[in-house]
Structures are given as C-alpha cells and as structure tokens.
Amino acid sequence: MVDDAILSLEPIKRHFITLPSGKARDIYQPDELSVAACQHITRQGKRIADLSQANTADADGELEVVVDEVARLAFVDITDDEFTALSGFQKMQIVSVFTGLLLGRSTGLAGAIARTVSGSAGVKSSSGSSASSEAPPNGGGAKPRSAS
C-alpha cells in the first residue's frame, strides 16, 4: 500500500498579503479557482511576460492594465481604496507571488499524474549502487578474442 496520498483535499488554508496600511488581506489558493480562472490567469501571466519584453508606450499602458487585473483577481476581498493605494511595483509583486502559487500547484499536480501514469507513484527510489554506471568499452570485455 502507498504511504502518501496522491492527492490531498484538505481544507483550504489561505495565504495573506499585508497591505501598506497594515491590514492583512487573504489571497486565493489555486485549489479554489475554476479551471477557466486558472487558464485565464496563466494566459495573462504570459501576456505580462510578453508586454514586459516590448519597448513601447502602448505596451507599457497595456501592461499596467493586465497587472492590475491579475493582482485584483488574487485577492479574496479588497476595497477599491486599498487596491488603488498599491503602487505598480507592489501589484507586480502580488502577481508574481500569486502566479507562483498557481504554477507551483500545477507543476506538483502534473508530477503526481506523471508518477501515477508511469507506475512509480509511491515507489521509493533506491539509495544507489556501488556499481559504475559507465558504459562498457566498445569491443566487449577484457578477455581476448579467439582467432577464427
């Protein structure tokens, strides 16, 4: 029997962000988001990366809009005044933390699925071997060949 659960559906424990005012505001955990919301945030994250590489005023304006959108999506509840008080850099930090949680969770789930499909779920890797992993030399072993 496998010792570790492949998926744990424990109660959600939210992380929080402390605002400049000192108030703590919860952010969503990836487990709370719909598939559509996860996909949207992932696409917007890619859009942020693309816009960050562009060097135009239009890209800068759009970047600010997209960062604002994703930063607001991260919060369970934040007032307009609290959100407006955040600087662009602070919003970018929130986006970075939030998308990091989302990607980290996705990566962990993908790994669990891959382990299950490959049959290695719950199988502990060996502690190693003293045998060399180097391939044998071309031409076979050290024993001389007989002439034929």
ROLUM-383785 format. One record per residue: x negated, y negated, z of N, C-alpha, C in turn; residue in one letter. Coordinates in pm, whole numbers, plus 50000, padded with zeros to 5 digits. Each point is the difference from the previous one (the first is absolute). Example, Ala and Ser with C-alpha at 12.3 -4.5 7.8 and 13.67 -1.06 7.14 Angstrom:
BEGIN
     npx     npy     npz    capx    capy    capz     cpx     cpy     cpz   res
   48681   50569   50780   50089   49881   50000   49910   49880   50000     A
   50035   49895   49928   49918   49881   50006   50077   49891   50073     S
END
This chain:
BEGIN
     npx     npy     npz    capx    capy    capz     cpx     cpy     cpz   res
   49915   50118   50000   50085   49882   50000   49911   49876   50000     M
   50044   49899   49931   49926   49874   49990   50014   49923   50130     V
   49887   49944   50047   50000   49926   50126   50056   49858   49986     D
   49975   49937   49886   50039   49861   49981   50119   49991   49906     D
   50092   49910   50032   50115   49977   49913   49952   49933   49872     A
   50057   50040   49888   49963   49938   49873   50065   49862   49989     I
   50112   49982   50068   50070   49872   49999   50061   49979   50137     L
   49977   49886   50058   50055   49968   50130   50102   49888   49983     S
   50121   50026   50039   50106   49900   49989   50034   49946   50139     L
   49898   49953   50066   50015   49943   50134   50069   49865   49991     E
   50049   49952   50112   50059   49865   49999   49898   49897   49951     P
   50050   49902   49932   49913   49898   49940   49951   49904   50108     I
   49870   49978   49998   49938   49903   50090   49945   49889   49912     K
   50058   49884   50012   49960   49889   49915   49876   49928   50052     R
   49920   49954   49905   49890   49910   50031   50058   49860   50006     H
   49927   49908   50057   50047   49862   50004   49885   49906   49964     F
   50039   49882   49962   49905   49894   49966   50028   49884   50093     I
   49895   49947   50060   50015   49883   50086   49987   49875   49914     T
   50103   49920   50001   50004   49877   49921   49918   49890   50068     L
   49967   49894   49927   49925   49889   50061   50071   49940   50122     P
   50134   50012   50004   50076   49948   50114   49983   50088   50125     S
   49941   50119   49982   49984   50093   50111   50108   50107   50005     G
   50105   49982   49920   50107   50099   49995   49955   50122   49922     K
   50043   50117   50046   49972   50124   49929   50120   50038   49914     A
   49974   50034   49875   50106   50042   49908   49966   50137   49944     R
   50098   50092   50009   49981   50135   49947   49990   49999   49848     D
   49917   50091   49949   49998   50024   49856   50048   50142   49977     I
   50055   50021   49882   50053   50132   49967   49888   50103   49991     Y
   50033   50122   50037   49913   50114   49977   50036   50056   49862     Q
   49906   50056   49930   50030   50058   49868   50114   50101   50004     P
   50012   50075   50109   50106   50101   50013   50141   49940   49996     D
   50011   49871   50028   50131   49935   50003   50046   49953   49862     E
   49909   49995   49906   50029   49940   49870   50059   50101   49904     L
   50086   49952   49913   50055   50085   49896   49893   50026   49895     S
   50022   50100   49917   49906   50029   49892   49990   49879   49907     V
   50114   49939   49970   50001   49883   49912   49919   49885   50061     A
   50014   49979   50130   49925   49893   50066   49850   50028   49996     A
   49962   50125   50025   49858   50038   49993   49944   49975   49861     C
   50074   50040   49899   49954   49981   49862   49989   49851   49966     Q
   50097   49922   50045   49998   49856   49973   49878   49935   50066     H
   49975   50034   50124   49886   49942   50073   49869   50043   49935     I
   49993   50125   49957   49879   50049   49932   49976   49924   49871     T
   50107   49980   49922   49987   49922   49874   49960   49856   50028     R
   50058   49942   50104   49966   49862   50034   49856   49991   50050     Q
   49953   50102   50070   49860   50003   50042   49906   50001   49880     G
   50036   50078   49898   49919   50002   49878   50007   49863   49931     K
   50116   49940   50003   50017   49867   49939   49911   49898   50073     R
   49995   50008   50131   49913   49911   50079   49855   50018   49958     I
   49958   50125   49986   49861   50028   49958   49973   49941   49862     A
   50094   50018   49908   49983   49947   49865   49995   49847   49999     D
   50090   49938   50075   50004   49854   50005   49876   49943   50069     L
   49946   50074   50095   49879   49955   50069   49881   49993   49905     S
   50001   50084   49897   49892   50002   49902   50015   49890   49895     Q
   50123   49954   49979   50025   49896   49900   49947   49867   50053     A
   49968   49911   49909   49942   49872   50040   50079   49885   49936     N
   50130   49998   50028   50084   49894   49944   50093   49944   50108     T
   50047   49880   49977   50092   49937   50095   50132   50077   50005     A
   50045   50051   49884   50124   50079   49997   49986   50125   50086     D
   49886   50067   49987   49977   50122   50080   49997   49966   50148     A
   49937   49889   50036   49994   49960   50141   50139   49976   50055     D
   50086   49934   49921   50137   49974   50045   50079   50128   50017     G
   49986   50092   49904   50071   50127   50009   49946   50084   50116     E
   49870   49994   50021   49938   50074   50110   50061   49959   50133     L
   50016   49872   50019   50059   49950   50125   50142   50053   50019     E
   50077   50002   49892   50138   50049   50007   50004   50149   50035     V
   49916   50079   49935   49999   50145   50025   49949   50032   50141     V
   49897   49930   50044   49949   50021   50137   50109   49966   50101     V
   50069   49889   49980   50109   49962   50090   50107   50111   50005     D
   50036   50052   49883   50104   50104   49994   49959   50124   50079     E
   49880   50050   49975   49956   50124   50066   49979   49976   50150     V
   49946   49885   50037   49980   49970   50143   50135   49997   50071     A
   50100   49941   49939   50132   49994   50063   50061   50139   50010     R
   49979   50084   49899   50053   50137   50002   49940   50082   50114     L
   49881   49964   50044   49933   50075   50105   50072   49987   50135     A
   50060   49885   50023   50060   49972   50131   50140   50057   50013     F
   50027   50058   50118   50133   50046   50032   50090   49879   50017     V
   49949   49901   50071   50080   49879   50027   49904   49884   50026     D
   50012   49897   49919   49920   49879   50019   50087   49882   49954     I
   49996   49894   50075   50080   49884   49961   49931   49925   49886     T
   50077   49920   49929   49943   49920   49891   49893   49905   50053     D
   50026   49939   50116   49902   49907   50058   49869   50071   50036     D
   50011   50120   50057   49880   50076   50034   49921   50038   49874     E
   50072   50042   49896   49933   50042   49877   49934   49882   49931     F
   50068   49888   49996   49947   49880   49936   49875   49949   50072     T
   49993   50023   50128   49884   49954   50079   49873   50080   49970     A
   50013   50116   49936   49883   50081   49967   49927   49939   49882     L
   49868   50002   50006   49920   49951   49887   49996   50107   49891     S
   49958   49960   49881   49986   50094   49890   49903   50112   50035     G
   49891   49965   50066   49901   50101   50038   50060   50098   50100     F
   50078   49951   50096   50063   50088   50098   50098   50095   49932     Q
   50075   49947   49903   50094   50085   49926   49923   50108   49922     K
   49887   49963   49943   49919   50097   49926   49948   50108   50095     M
   49962   49963   50122   49957   50099   50099   50114   50095   50036     Q
   50121   49947   50013   50117   50083   50030   50024   50098   49886     I
   49992   49952   49877   50017   50087   49883   49894   50110   50001     V
   49878   49964   50030   49891   50098   50003   50025   50109   50103     S
   50040   49962   50120   50028   50096   50106   50119   50087   49963     V
   50105   49938   49951   50124   50072   49968   49978   50099   49886     F
   49936   49957   49892   49976   50091   49888   49900   50109   50041     T
   49907   49967   50089   49908   50102   50051   50073   50110   50075     G
   50099   49963   50081   50081   50100   50070   50076   50085   49900     L
   50057   49935   49901   50079   50071   49899   49912   50097   49920     L
   49886   49953   49953   49910   50085   49922   49940   50111   50084     L
   49967   49969   50125   49945   50102   50089   50099   50112   50023     G
   50124   49965   50018   50105   50100   50022   50021   50082   49873     R
   50001   49934   49884   50018   50070   49873   49885   50096   49974     S
   49879   49957   50030   49883   50084   49979   50005   50122   50091     T
   50040   49979   50124   50011   50112   50094   50105   50102   49956     G
   50114   49950   49951   50104   50090   49952   49955   50075   49876     L
   49932   49931   49911   49951   50065   49877   49901   50111   50037     A
   49914   49974   50096   49904   50102   50044   50070   50120   50060     G
   50103   49975   50081   50074   50110   50061   50070   50085   49894     A
   50056   49933   49901   50067   50073   49891   49899   50083   49922     I
   49886   49940   49971   49896   50072   49924   49951   50122   50078     A
   49982   49985   50130   49955   50113   50081   50104   50111   50001     R
   50127   49963   50006   50106   50100   50001   50006   50073   49866     T
   49995   49925   49893   50007   50059   49867   49881   50091   49974     V
   49882   49959   50046   49880   50080   49977   49989   50117   50098     S
   50087   50003   50099   49999   50109   50096   49902   49982   50113     G
   49941   49883   50012   49901   49981   50106   50056   49929   50121     S
   50129   49978   50006   50058   49932   50115   49980   50085   50124     A
   49945   49942   50102   49980   50069   50125   49878   50090   50002     G
   49930   50011   49890   49881   50083   49996   49881   49915   50038     V
   49930   50044   50100   49883   49924   50044   49881   50036   49913     K
   49923   49899   49963   49883   50027   49917   49895   50071   50084     S
   49913   50074   49932   49897   50073   50073   49897   49902   50054     S
   49927   50045   50099   49900   49913   50061   49873   49994   49918     S
   49998   50070   49889   49883   49995   49914   49930   50134   49997     G
   49895   50007   49926   49925   50123   49983   49854   49964   49991     S
   49916   50094   50040   49858   49975   49989   49948   50033   49860     S
   50085   50061   49917   49958   50036   49865   49988   49875   49915     A
   49905   50004   49909   49980   49886   49910   50114   49993   49899     S
   50040   49878   49966   50104   49984   49898   49937   49973   49864     S
   49868   50006   49993   49931   49975   49874   50024   50118   49907     E
   50021   49971   49873   50024   50105   49901   49871   50081   49981     A
   50014   50129   49967   49879   50080   49975   49930   49948   49876     P
   49869   50017   49993   49928   49950   49884   50043   50073   49873     P
   49991   49929   49887   50033   50063   49871   49908   50118   49978     N
   50053   50106   49944   49918   50116   49970   50011   50108   50106     G
   50082   49980   50101   50023   50105   50097   49910   49990   50121     G
   49983   50113   50066   49925   50005   50124   49850   50011   49978     G
   49930   50031   50109   49853   50004   49997   49947   50133   49947     A
   50083   50105   49994   49955   50131   49956   49966   49996   49852     K
   49883   50047   49961   49963   49999   49859   50090   50091   49917     P
   50026   49959   49879   50082   50080   49910   49915   50112   49939     R
   50062   50110   49979   49928   50107   49933   50003   49979   49850     S
   49894   50036   49932   49991   49983   49855   50085   50105   49933     A
   50076   49963   49903   50084   50096   49929   49962   50007   49855     S
END
